[in-house]
Amino acid sequence: MKTKSRNKQLYLIALLSLFLLITAVTIGYADPSGEKWAFQTIEHNNDGWLVAGGVTTLYDDGTGTTTYNYNSNGSTGSNTENFTYSITPNPDGSMTMTNIFSDRTQISRCVVSNNNKMIICDGTEDTNKQTLQINIKMDGSKTYTNADFIGDYYVIEYDYDSIGSDWPGHYVADSAIAITDGNGNVSQTHPGMVTGKLEMVRGLNLML
């Protein structure tokens, strides 16, 4: 009986060790440090809405640089900021990322995709705002051109057209398949929900 009990204990220890090893490998594989990330953020707080898009580089030494364009409640602009960051893995497989800027600290709960090419972050750590950010890993060794933007892409959009010419005063939600030719041309036609009314929102031919 003692031998069986000891074998069972050894089996449990081995199983636990394997679990810890898999966890450690997974966390290491999902580490976003040392990479360049393109991001898009939508945020709502007491001051209104903020949307921003740009590129963030996370260096291996715990520092980072972010360059972005923004629309803060109708006020547009661009900025470049430096920051320091730390990453803490969570038991559920997510990670808590803390970015410290010169004038503020941002804390986000993030999840990295299995192939380490996408990060989704939310604002659940901050009760004063609601945030959603999507990050896509870039190839830091190259400069992207229209030739890289080719194929079929799924598009999803939500916006509020306050003073525009398309749907002034309306909220718009829509999705589409965008077809790009690698020469800067994009064509798409898609249905959308315009303040509760389903419409064919637009057919586009864009030159990037």
C-alpha positions as CSV (number, residue, x, y, z in Angstrom):
1,M,0.0,0.0,0.0
2,K,2.9,2.4,0.8
3,T,4.5,1.7,-2.6
4,K,1.2,2.4,-4.4
5,S,0.7,5.6,-2.4
6,R,4.3,6.7,-3.1
7,N,3.8,6.0,-6.8
8,K,0.6,8.0,-6.8
9,Q,2.4,10.9,-5.2
10,L,5.3,10.8,-7.7
11,Y,2.7,10.7,-10.5
12,L,0.9,13.8,-9.2
13,I,4.3,15.6,-8.7
14,A,5.3,14.7,-12.3
15,L,1.9,15.9,-13.6
16,L,2.2,19.2,-11.7
17,S,5.7,19.7,-13.0
18,L,4.5,19.1,-16.6
19,F,1.7,21.6,-16.1
20,L,4.1,24.3,-14.7
21,L,6.5,23.6,-17.6
22,I,3.7,24.0,-20.2
23,T,2.5,27.2,-18.5
24,A,6.0,28.7,-18.4
25,V,6.5,27.9,-22.1
26,T,3.1,29.4,-23.0
27,I,3.8,32.6,-21.1
28,G,7.3,32.9,-22.7
29,Y,5.8,32.3,-26.2
30,A,3.2,35.0,-25.7
31,D,5.6,37.6,-24.5
32,P,5.1,40.7,-26.8
33,S,8.4,42.3,-25.8
34,G,11.0,43.2,-28.5
35,E,8.3,43.6,-31.2
36,K,6.6,46.4,-33.1
37,W,2.8,46.5,-33.0
38,A,0.3,48.4,-35.0
39,F,-2.7,49.3,-32.8
40,Q,-6.3,50.7,-33.0
41,T,-8.0,51.9,-29.8
42,I,-11.5,53.0,-29.0
43,E,-12.2,54.4,-25.5
44,H,-15.0,56.1,-23.7
45,N,-14.6,58.0,-20.4
46,N,-16.2,60.9,-18.5
47,D,-14.7,63.3,-21.1
48,G,-16.3,61.6,-24.1
49,W,-14.9,59.4,-26.8
50,L,-11.3,58.8,-27.9
51,V,-10.1,56.8,-31.0
52,A,-6.4,56.4,-31.8
53,G,-4.3,54.4,-34.2
54,G,-0.5,54.1,-34.6
55,V,2.6,52.0,-33.9
56,T,4.1,50.9,-30.6
57,T,7.5,49.4,-30.2
58,L,8.2,47.4,-27.0
59,Y,12.0,47.0,-26.4
60,D,13.5,44.1,-24.5
61,D,14.8,46.5,-21.7
62,G,11.3,47.4,-20.6
63,T,11.0,50.7,-22.4
64,G,8.7,51.6,-25.3
65,T,7.8,54.2,-27.9
66,T,4.4,54.9,-29.4
67,T,3.5,57.2,-32.3
68,Y,-0.2,57.7,-33.1
69,N,-2.9,59.9,-34.5
70,Y,-6.0,60.5,-32.4
71,N,-9.5,62.0,-32.3
72,S,-10.4,63.0,-28.8
73,N,-14.1,63.9,-28.7
74,G,-13.7,65.8,-32.0
75,S,-10.3,67.2,-31.4
76,T,-7.7,65.6,-33.7
77,G,-3.9,65.5,-33.6
78,S,-0.8,63.3,-33.4
79,N,1.8,62.5,-30.8
80,T,4.9,60.5,-30.0
81,E,5.6,59.3,-26.4
82,N,8.1,57.2,-24.6
83,F,7.2,55.0,-21.6
84,T,8.3,52.1,-19.5
85,Y,6.3,48.9,-19.2
86,S,6.0,45.7,-17.2
87,I,4.0,42.5,-17.9
88,T,2.5,40.2,-15.2
89,P,0.9,36.9,-16.3
90,N,-2.5,36.1,-14.9
91,P,-3.8,32.6,-13.9
92,D,-6.4,32.6,-16.6
93,G,-3.8,32.9,-19.4
94,S,-4.1,36.7,-19.9
95,M,-1.5,39.2,-18.8
96,T,-1.7,42.6,-17.0
97,M,0.3,45.2,-18.8
98,T,1.4,48.4,-17.0
99,N,2.6,51.3,-19.1
100,I,4.1,54.3,-17.2
101,F,4.2,57.6,-19.2
102,S,5.5,60.9,-17.9
103,D,2.0,62.1,-17.0
104,R,0.0,59.0,-16.4
105,T,-0.1,55.2,-15.9
106,Q,-2.1,52.9,-18.0
107,I,-3.1,49.4,-16.8
108,S,-4.7,46.9,-19.3
109,R,-5.6,43.3,-19.2
110,C,-4.4,41.7,-22.5
111,V,-4.6,38.4,-24.3
112,V,-2.1,37.3,-26.9
113,S,-3.1,35.0,-29.8
114,N,-1.5,31.5,-30.0
115,N,0.7,32.6,-33.0
116,N,1.8,35.7,-31.1
117,K,0.6,38.0,-33.9
118,M,-2.3,39.7,-32.3
119,I,-3.0,41.2,-28.8
120,I,-6.5,42.3,-27.6
121,C,-6.5,44.6,-24.5
122,D,-9.5,45.8,-22.5
123,G,-10.0,48.4,-19.8
124,T,-11.3,46.2,-17.1
125,E,-8.6,47.3,-14.7
126,D,-9.9,50.9,-14.8
127,T,-13.4,51.6,-13.6
128,N,-13.3,55.2,-14.9
129,K,-13.4,54.3,-18.6
130,Q,-14.3,51.6,-21.2
131,T,-11.5,50.6,-23.6
132,L,-10.9,48.1,-26.4
133,Q,-7.5,47.9,-28.2
134,I,-6.4,45.6,-31.0
135,N,-2.7,45.2,-31.7
136,I,-1.2,43.5,-34.8
137,K,2.4,42.5,-34.9
138,M,4.5,44.2,-37.7
139,D,7.6,43.1,-39.4
140,G,10.1,45.6,-37.9
141,S,12.7,44.9,-40.6
142,K,10.6,46.3,-43.5
143,T,8.7,49.3,-44.7
144,Y,5.1,48.5,-45.7
145,T,3.7,49.7,-49.1
146,N,0.5,49.3,-51.0
147,A,1.9,46.0,-52.5
148,D,1.5,44.5,-49.0
149,F,-2.2,45.3,-48.9
150,I,-3.6,42.9,-51.3
151,G,-6.4,40.3,-51.1
152,D,-9.8,40.1,-49.4
153,Y,-10.3,41.6,-46.0
154,Y,-13.2,41.5,-43.5
155,V,-14.2,44.9,-42.3
156,I,-16.3,45.8,-39.3
157,E,-17.1,49.4,-38.4
158,Y,-19.0,51.4,-35.8
159,D,-19.1,55.2,-35.8
160,Y,-21.1,58.3,-35.0
161,D,-21.4,60.8,-37.8
162,S,-22.1,64.0,-35.9
163,I,-21.7,66.6,-38.6
164,G,-20.6,64.6,-41.7
165,S,-22.3,64.5,-45.1
166,D,-23.0,60.8,-45.1
167,W,-25.3,60.2,-42.1
168,P,-25.2,63.4,-39.9
169,G,-26.5,62.7,-36.4
170,H,-26.6,59.0,-36.9
171,Y,-24.9,56.0,-35.3
172,V,-23.7,53.5,-37.9
173,A,-22.7,49.8,-37.6
174,D,-21.7,47.8,-40.6
175,S,-19.5,45.1,-42.0
176,A,-18.1,44.3,-45.4
177,I,-15.6,42.4,-47.5
178,A,-12.9,44.8,-48.9
179,I,-11.1,43.8,-52.0
180,T,-7.6,45.3,-52.5
181,D,-5.4,45.0,-55.6
182,G,-2.0,45.9,-54.1
183,N,-1.9,49.2,-56.1
184,G,-3.7,51.3,-53.6
185,N,-7.3,50.5,-54.8
186,V,-10.0,49.2,-52.4
187,S,-13.5,48.3,-53.4
188,Q,-16.3,47.4,-51.1
189,T,-20.1,47.4,-50.9
190,H,-21.8,46.6,-47.6
191,P,-25.0,46.8,-45.7
192,G,-25.2,48.7,-42.5
193,M,-27.4,49.5,-39.6
194,V,-28.0,53.3,-39.5
195,T,-29.7,54.2,-36.2
196,G,-31.9,51.1,-36.3
197,K,-32.5,51.2,-40.1
198,L,-30.9,48.6,-42.4
199,E,-29.4,50.3,-45.5
200,M,-26.9,49.7,-48.2
201,V,-24.4,52.0,-46.7
202,R,-22.0,52.6,-49.6
203,G,-20.0,51.3,-52.5
204,L,-16.4,52.5,-52.3
205,N,-13.5,52.8,-54.7
206,L,-10.6,54.2,-52.7
207,M,-7.1,55.1,-53.7
208,L,-4.8,54.8,-50.8
